[in-house]
Amino acid sequence: MAAKLRDIIVESYPLKVNMLEVMIDKENPLHPTIKGIDNTALLKNKVVIIVDDVLNSGKTLIHSLRPFLEADAKKISTALLVDRDHKRYPVATDFVGLTLSTTKHEHIVADLKKGKKDVVYIS
């Protein structure tokens, strides 16, 4: 989803867009790392959009913000494909594709393979 969003931004605006991957260890979520960058100071005064496919409790999203907050990013926004509306953490979303009221037992599957039609379904 992040690559698709990047492509839309680059086609629409004359901006340089870097895509980075935030790695979060589910066992130790307090120390996320950013793949492809050694020094988070390079993110100072940058505009950041955190992209995620499905927001459930908000835990992953809130922990992914940490390196950008520490780097003093200029602005941080969030973009989600699906918000399940089961938040346990105080995280707000700026851009949402779908908001679905689901049970805790239902699962959201997002299939966004390149070259294929994008599909989101409940299982």
Long-range contacts (C-beta under 8 A, 24 or more apart in sequence): 1-51, 1-52, 1-53, 1-79, 1-81, 1-110, 1-112, 2-51, 3-114, 4-112, 4-118, 5-49, 5-51, 5-79, 22-50, 22-64, 22-67, 24-60, 24-63, 24-64, 29-59, 29-60, 29-63, 30-63, 30-66, 32-63, 32-64, 32-66, 32-67, 33-67, 34-67, 40-67, 40-68, 40-70, 40-71, 41-71, 42-71, 43-67, 43-68, 43-71, 43-72, 43-73, 44-71, 44-72, 44-73, 45-72, 45-73, 45-74, 46-71, 46-73, 46-74, 47-73, 47-74, 47-75, 47-77, 48-73, 48-75, 48-76, 48-77, 49-76, 49-77, 49-78, 49-79, 50-76, 50-77, 50-78, 50-79, 51-78, 51-79, 51-80, 52-78, 52-79, 52-80, 52-81, 53-80, 53-81, 53-82, 53-110, 53-112, 54-80, 54-81, 54-82, 54-84, 54-108, 54-110, 55-80, 55-82, 55-83, 55-84, 55-87, 55-91, 55-93, 56-84, 56-86, 57-86, 57-87, 57-88, 57-89, 58-87, 58-88, 58-89, 58-90, 58-91, 59-88, 59-89, 61-89, 61-91, 62-89, 62-90, 62-91, 65-91, 81-110, 81-112, 81-120, 82-108, 82-110, 82-120, 84-108
